[in-house]
Amino acid sequence: MKVFFAFVRKEFWHVLRDKRSMIILMGLPIVMMLLFGFALTSEVKNSEVGVLDFSKDETTRLLIDRFDQSKYFSVNKVLQSESEIEESFRRGEIRLVIVFPENFQANLLHSNKAQVRLIGDASDPNTSNIMINYASAIFRDYQNELFGQAKLPFQINTETRMLYNPQLKGAYSFVPGVMTLILMLLGAMMTSVSIVKEKETGTMEILLVSPMKPLLVVLSKAVPYLVLCFIDVIIILLMAVYVLDMPIVGSIPLLLAESLLFIFTALSLGLLISAVVDTQQVAMFISLVGFLMPALVFSGFMFPIENMPLPLQIVSNVVPTKWYYNIISNIMVKGLGFAFVMKQTAILFAMTVVFLAIAIKKFKVRLE
């Protein structure tokens, strides 16, 4: 084992001296967390709104002020006629229009009923739908203030409660997703490229004739990336708590243990890639293209898996990122224990064993 640790120490120094690798390993998690946290968030804030007010009464002015003071909207255009609506959308000046009809206040106070139109830019249907829901909530809040105490016939009151993420913060979704994506890419890509690089330069043969067994030589090259990926997990968790204000509800030791298991899964995939390819370009292409798209599509991070056709749902079961994302979301956001992620953990462990067994077999074939 003394020889093995000597090889590991050598690989650590080799990785630490490679500035480009260190920038990718340490810089990528920070950049992705900042991008997803502040630039690529799915939350809708400060959306530009136009107002067409035919009533121009006290109630409409109050409602317009509420929209403008909301963190979700910014009223930046006052329209004079309906003909201006489509032109404003075409120019990209606004993303939502609120149309108040004539006698809005009178109808609301005398008949307890008033109409208002919300016109959204559905070229981005998800964002438009979110904005209309936010706007409808503002109108409902104002209506409840006016008539909340009145006993109207056949009145139905609904109470909404959001579990686990009452403020609907995007961080609760993308932090587990970013962890999944980073560990899969870095673990698989960096390991495969590192070993294939030795093959390209011809130094792998020199390492394999050393006193240590060939398998241990290969594993020694994966150990530094295991440690550095685990450091990335800690960095992401610290940024989630102290930068993005996302609490970790569940057990931190369990979270770290599951992350360590997934790192082993990613590293075993990297070893498998390095066993079947001979150039760094091919290894990087397989790692990026072969793992990036499945990690995004089939993890459940970007798109709900249950919305996919049945064949794609079946395919998602063989993608490791699906199971890890499910585990991390359950621990971090829902605060669940090991009993609730036991199935996903067993599947990840089985995948790791299978990938590692195939990689070892391939390496043995190459050595004969």
MOUR-V306861 format. One record per run of one state. SS is the DSSP state (~ for helix, > for strand, _ for the rest). FROM is the first residue (numbers start at 1). TO is the last residue. If there is no record, write none. Layout:
SS/FROM/TO
SS/FROM/TO
//
This chain:
_/1/1
~/2/17
_/18/18
~/19/39
_/40/46
>/47/53
_/54/57
~/58/69
_/70/72
>/73/79
_/80/82
~/83/90
_/91/95
>/96/100
_/101/103
~/104/111
_/112/115
>/116/120
_/121/121
~/122/147
_/148/170
~/171/201
_/202/203
~/204/208
_/209/213
~/214/242
_/243/251
~/252/276
_/277/279
~/280/297
_/298/304
~/305/307
_/308/309
~/310/316
_/317/319
~/320/332
_/333/337
~/338/367
_/368/368
//
